[in-house]
Amino acid sequence: MVLWPHAAAAGQPGTTTAPGPVFLESDDLRADFEVLRDRGVPFDRPEPEDYGFGIRAEAVDPDGNRISLRQRAAWQSSDG
């Protein structure tokens, strides 16, 4: 990860191609989604989506980078 000290690209992707989204895992994605949305994070869908592997939500940062948030299904965790 890079902390960029310059101005954001106003949502426009740069000239380089990113290989894919950054994935961040959550233990409670629905709660984290609400906090982030309330703080102004733009998501591609109005609510997290359920998939066979768990729950997913995707946001885009000001530079156009995709950030995918996910919560693993209970059957995938070492606890469950």
N, C-alpha and C positions, 0 to 999 in steps of 0.2 A: 504494500500500500504506500501511496505517496501523499504527503500533505503538500498541496500546491499553494505557494504563497502569492500567486498572481490572481488577477480577476478571473471569474468563471467565464466560460465560453457561451454563456446565455443559452444553454441547452443544445448547442450545436456540437456535433461530434468533431473531433480533431481530424487531422489529415492521416493519422495512423489508424490502423484497424485493430480494435481490441479483440483478443481471441474468444471472449465470451464474458458472461456476467460474473461478478463477484458473488459468492454464495456465503450468506451468514446464517448460522443456525440459531434457533430460539427454543427455549423450553415452553414458552407460552406465546406463540406467534400472534394469536388474536389480540391479546392484551398489548403486545409490543406494537402491533399494527395500529391500534387505536391511539396510542401515545404518539407515534410518529406522524400519523395523519393529522392529529390535533396540533402538532407542531409545524404543519405545513409541508410535509413530505408528499410529493405527488406520486401516486401509485397508478399502475395501468388498469386496475379494476377497482370497483368500489369496496370490495371485501376480499379477504383471503380465500383461496380456492382449495377444496379438498381433492386429493389425488390418492392413488393406491399407496404411495410411499409416505404420505402425510399431508401437511398443509403448506401452501406456497403463496407468496405475494411478491410482486416485482415493482421496484421503483426505478426512477431515472434521476441521476444527480444533475446538477446544473451544467455539467460538461457533456451530458448525453451518455454517460456510462450506466449500464444496467446493473442494478443491485438486486439480487434475488434472495429473499428471506424464506427460510423453510423451517418446519418443525417435523421431525421424523415421526412416522407412525409408531405406536406403542410396540408393535411386534419387531421393529428395527432397533429399538434401544436396548442397551445391555441390562436396563432395570426391569423391562417388561417382558 
